[in-house]
Amino acid sequence: MGLLAGCGPAEEAKAPEPRPVRTVTIAKREAGETVALTGRIAAQDVAALGFRIAGRVAERPVAVGDRVTAGQTIARLEPQNETNAVRAARADLVAAQAALTQATNHFVRQETLLAQGWTTRALFDQAKKERDTAQARVDSAEAQLKTAEDLLGFTVLTADAPGVVTAVGAEPGEVVQAGQTIVRLARQGGRDAVFEVPAQVLRTAPPDAVIAVSLTDDPAVTARGRVREVAPEADPVTRTFEVKVGLADPPEAMRLGATVTGRLVLDARAVIEIPASALTHADRAPAVWIVDPGSATVALRNVEVVRFDPAKVVVAGGLEVGDIVVTAGVQALHPGQKVRLLGSRP
């Protein structure tokens, strides 16, 4: 009998223990969220300077970082060919002027003889034609001399405005082509803080917002500015837009290329924020686990995310004030599972 008693029904399996989870209770708050982005200082006006003619670089007395003034020589080409062209043009002009003098004297004599009746109209017309032709040759020689002198002047490259040399494109001894960049000059004047901005920040930013900019390695160095230019097309890799913020009276410490942090306060409005750890997916859309306080069970609910970062998520729809959202342990849950709250925070 004892043996038969040992073969009785197995004890009923115990119900699984509720899974402990951490939660947060949803509450709306008025928030003017601050968005911080990292960027760099750049000149508002940058020019790539090059020679108008081809040639061999004889000298380039400036280097990266040098400050230059308007009219200062920043590079020269070897001028032998252009100098010889000027000499040849001057010689042609002298010859043309001599021929003009001779033709003019001949015309004057023919004019006098015609008035006295000692020459014919045909000879007078021929003399007049020779004088006009000689004058045209002088005009052409003068134009050729001017062109040759201009080409000689093009062998000297000067700064068109004060600024700082940010890059060089050729060294002495190199043969360069017309228009090739020899020096990149950041013209003195305005400075921009350049940022790569996500599309969602552009959409939610207030119009004509004031951007607070500070040096990343020295937050005490600050400046303020407004958006001056927004790239019309997103970067194909990062999918962000380049935004240039024109700075008003930037301090000297904000040198070109310095790393800066820009902060923008978005419009204050009622928002719902949850920790980023609460976010999961359902039906290929963002979702969160909601705890039913009556039955202590969980269910998935899709939400509409406006903005997120590594720490928090801003939700536009799908949650109501008072909802209890699971913030830790979301990957181990299933619909209808009982849970035990470890703690909630408003």
Secondary structure, DSSP 8 states (H G I E B T S, - for coil): -HHHHTTS----------EEEEEEE---EEE--EEEEEEEEEES-EEEE--SS-EEEEE----TT-EE-TT-EEEEE--HHHHHHHHHHHHHHHHHHHHHHHHHHHHHHHHHHHHHTSS-HHHHHHHHHHHHHHHHHHHHHHHHHHHHHHHHHTTEEE-SS-EEEEEE---TT-EE-TT--SEEEEESS-EEEEEEE-HHHHHHS-TT-EEEEEESS-TTSEEEEEEEEE-SS--TTT--EEEEEEEES--TTS-TT-EEEEEEE---EEEEEEEGGG-EEETTEEEEEEEETTTTEEEEEE-EEEEE-SSEEEEEES--TT-EEEEE-GGG--TT-BEEEEEEE-
